[in-house]
Every structure is written in C-alpha cells, then in structure tokens.
Amino acid sequence: MEKAYKLEFANEQIQGLTVSCCGCSKTEPLHSFGPALKPHFLIHYVLSGKGKFSMQNQEYSLEAGSGFLIEPGELVFYQADEREPWTYVWVGFSGSQAGEYMKKMGLSGRHPVFCSNKQEQLYACVRNMMEHNTSGVANDLRRNGELAVFLSLIASEVQIRESDEADKANTYVKKAVNFIRSNYCNPIKVTDVADFVCVNRSYLYTLFENSLGMPPQKFLSAYRITKAVELLQTTDIPIESIALSCGYNDSLVFTKAFKQAKGISPSRYRKEFQKKGSRHDREQLLQIEDYIRQIGEKEE
C-alpha cells in the first residue's frame, strides 16, 4: 500500500517539454510497482527512506537524495525497503525535446540513477505543479515552467557519463562548436568557449586538435571569416557593420584578420567577387560545415 497524491494531465501538444503527471508517495514496507512500463519519461526523487530500482537486468539501491529515470517503453520494477520504506516525488513528462535533454544530462537506460542534494527545491517544484492542477494557459505554463526548473536542478549536479573518454571528448567539442556557431557575432574569446564547456583552455586546445586538426582559436577565426565572406557576397552593408556582425569591435582588426586569411582586404574581396564570384570561399564554407557535420556523426 502507499499513500499517494498524484495528478495526470491531458497534453494537447507535444512540443518542447510538457508535464504528463506528477505526485508524491509515502509507501508502505515492500510496496512495489511492476514489472511494467510507462508511455512517457518519468523521474522519481527519493525524499526519505530506502528502496530498490531494477531495469535492464540491473538493480540499484537507492536512498534519500537519489533518484532514477524511467524511459518510455522500458520495463522496470521498483520496491520500497522493508524497514525504511521510501517517500518520493515523481514527474512524468514528454515532448519533442524530452529525449534530447535527458541525453544532454547524461541520464539514460544505461545510466538511470542520479543524486541531488536539492531536496527542498525539487519537492517545491512538484508541489507547485500539483497546486496548478487545472486546465488553462496560465496553469499549463506554470506546470511546464516548474518542470524546466525541476530538470535544471537535477542537471546542475549530474555529471556527463558517456561510455568512454572518446565520447566525452566529442561531447565537449560539439558543445564548443555549437557555442561558437551561436556566439561568433559577439566578441567571444577561446577562454569564453572553454568556460562554457567547463574545461580549461589547454584541454580544449587538445580536444580540437584531436577532433578537427586545428586549435579552437583557428576554428573561431575561420568561422568568423567564413560568415564575413557570406555577408560580403550577399549584402551591401558597410565593412564596419560586417566586422561588428562577426564579433570584431575594431574594423581595422577585422580587416587585418581577413587579409591574413584571404590575402586581400574585405573591400577588394567584395569587388572581386562581384566581378566573378569565388569558388574557393564556397569550398571553405563547405569545409567548415563538414567539420560540424563530422562532429554530429561522431555524437550519434
């Protein structure tokens, strides 16, 4: 037996992240669930007591401060301890981004268990979900907002746990490349990239050399120049504006970097391209995009 308070919600859309159900249970000794499966992602977090969780022929002993993920369609079994039965909260969720977020957090069928010392905050998230239990835009947004906070609290303490060091290294490179692609227009430096990925600069250098055959500074510069080339080819905006759009606060620094990479100034390049186009620069753009594609394939 268990004393449970739970809510289930009818989801009219599956974009992003959406709460499917949530609740809190205080179980009796040896109370169990399964073997059975769920149609959505489900996270349990133990507030007190002990229990065990089994999935894919693996059994995990859990206690207060730990939790576990159930993936959709996975056959699982979990049971409260005989002497110290657990009390836990749970949140079920679905959506187009659910699987990707779990992957980024390092949670999966292979690594379903996590620990967190944010007990009060996690409980508060679930309690707020249950308090906003009726239909309507305001309550839907509040529940899904609390779900995002709930997952962020867990993610802040879950370490990346890939199958081996090569996978971990590739994950760092992919995050760094995506950061550069999203922020090349800002005056970021390699130290900013390393800080975002949470590694030191020398290690990031090694990762880029091993994965892409070039240091991160060269990749950042090449990506910026490639984007500048696109703007020179397709727009008539001033060189100063192109410099700012590609992360250079000083147009003279941009011109020097462009000339070093292309052998001619940006203004001369534009004139030359308008006359005959530039196959070389299109090939370089394809090369940069190919680097990014290779990283994506390694991740898969």
Residue pairs with C-beta under 8 A, 6 or more apart in sequence:
1 27
1 28
1 31
2 25
2 26
2 27
2 28
2 31
2 80
3 25
3 26
3 27
4 23
4 24
4 25
4 26
5 23
5 24
5 25
5 130
6 21
6 22
6 23
6 24
6 25
6 90
7 21
7 22
7 23
7 129
7 130
7 133
8 20
8 21
9 19
9 20
9 21
9 135
9 143
10 135
11 18
11 19
11 20
11 94
14 94
14 95
14 96
15 95
15 96
15 97
16 95
16 96
16 97
16 144
17 93
17 95
17 97
17 98
17 101
17 144
17 147
17 148
17 151
18 93
18 94
18 95
18 144
18 147
19 91
19 92
19 93
19 129
19 143
19 144
19 146
19 147
20 40
20 92
20 93
20 94
21 40
21 42
21 90
21 91
21 92
22 89
22 90
22 91
22 92
22 126
22 129
22 130
22 143
23 89
23 90
23 126
23 130
24 47
24 87
24 88
24 89
24 90
24 123
24 126
24 127
24 130
25 87
25 88
25 89
25 90
26 85
26 87
27 49
27 51
27 80
27 85
27 86
27 87
27 88
28 80
28 85
29 80
29 81
29 82
29 83
29 85
30 79
30 80
30 81
30 82
30 85
31 79
31 80
31 85
32 77
32 78
32 79
32 80
33 76
33 77
33 78
33 79
34 75
34 76
34 77
34 78
35 75
35 76
35 77
36 75
36 76
36 77
37 70
37 72
37 73
37 74
37 75
37 76
38 70
38 72
38 73
38 74
38 76
38 92
39 72
39 73
39 94
40 72
40 92
40 93
40 94
40 98
41 69
41 70
41 71
41 72
41 92
41 93
41 94
41 98
41 99
41 102
42 69
42 70
42 90
42 91
42 92
42 93
43 67
43 68
43 69
43 70
43 90
43 91
43 93
43 150
43 151
43 154
44 53
44 67
44 68
44 70
44 78
44 88
44 89
44 90
45 66
45 67
45 88
45 89
45 90
45 116
45 119
45 122
45 123
45 154
46 62
46 63
46 64
46 65
46 66
46 67
46 86
46 87
46 88
47 64
47 86
47 87
47 88
47 89
47 119
47 123
48 64
48 86
48 87
49 63
49 64
49 80
49 81
49 84
49 85
49 86
49 87
50 61
50 62
50 63
50 64
50 80
50 81
50 83
50 84
50 85
50 86
51 61
51 62
51 63
51 78
51 79
51 80
51 81
51 85
51 86
51 88
52 59
52 60
52 61
52 62
52 78
52 79
52 81
53 59
53 60
53 62
53 68
53 76
53 77
53 78
53 112
53 113
54 60
54 76
54 77
54 78
55 70
55 74
55 75
55 76
55 77
55 109
55 112
56 74
56 109
56 110
60 68
60 112
60 113
62 68
62 86
62 113
63 86
64 86
64 119
65 115
65 116
65 117
65 119
66 113
66 114
66 115
66 116
67 88
67 113
67 114
67 115
67 116
67 154
68 78
68 112
68 113
68 114
69 102
69 107
69 108
69 112
69 113
69 114
70 76
70 112
71 102
71 108
71 109
71 112
72 94
74 109
80 86
89 122
89 123
89 126
90 126
91 125
91 126
91 129
91 147
91 150
93 147
101 151
101 155
102 108
104 155
105 151
105 154
105 155
105 158
106 158
106 159
106 160
106 161
106 162
107 114
107 158
110 163
111 161
114 154
114 157
114 158
115 157
116 122
116 153
116 154
116 157
116 158
117 157
118 153
118 154
118 156
118 157
121 149
121 153
122 150
122 153
122 154
125 146
125 147
125 149
125 150
125 153
126 146
126 150
128 142
128 146
129 142
129 143
129 146
129 147
132 138
132 139
132 142
132 143
132 146
133 139
160 168
160 171
162 168
162 171
169 207
169 210
169 211
170 211
170 295
170 298
170 299
171 299
172 197
172 199
172 204
172 207
173 207
173 208
173 211
173 212
173 295
174 295
174 296
174 298
174 299
175 196
175 197
176 193
176 194
176 196
176 197
176 204
176 207
176 208
176 216
177 219
177 291
177 292
177 295
179 188
179 193
179 196
179 197
180 188
180 193
180 216
180 219
180 220
180 223
181 223
181 292
183 192
183 247
184 220
184 223
184 224
184 227
184 246
184 247
185 227
185 245
185 246
185 247
186 247
187 247
187 248
187 249
188 220
188 247
190 201
190 204
190 216
190 217
190 220
191 201
193 204
193 216
193 220
194 200
194 201
194 203
194 204
194 216
197 204
199 207
204 216
205 215
205 216
208 214
208 215
208 216
208 219
209 215
211 295
211 298
212 219
212 291
212 295
214 222
219 291
221 257
221 261
222 261
222 284
222 288
223 288
224 246
224 247
224 248
224 257
225 246
225 257
225 258
225 261
225 262
226 281
226 284
226 285
226 288
227 245
227 246
228 242
228 243
228 245
228 246
228 254
228 258
228 266
229 262
229 269
229 278
229 281
229 284
229 285
230 285
231 237
231 242
231 245
231 246
232 242
232 266
232 269
232 270
232 273
233 270
233 273
233 277
233 278
233 281
235 242
237 245
239 251
239 254
239 255
239 266
239 267
240 251
242 254
242 266
243 249
243 250
243 251
243 253
243 254
243 255
244 251
246 254
248 254
248 257
254 266
255 265
255 266
258 265
258 266
258 269
259 265
259 266
262 269
262 281
264 272
269 278
272 278
273 281
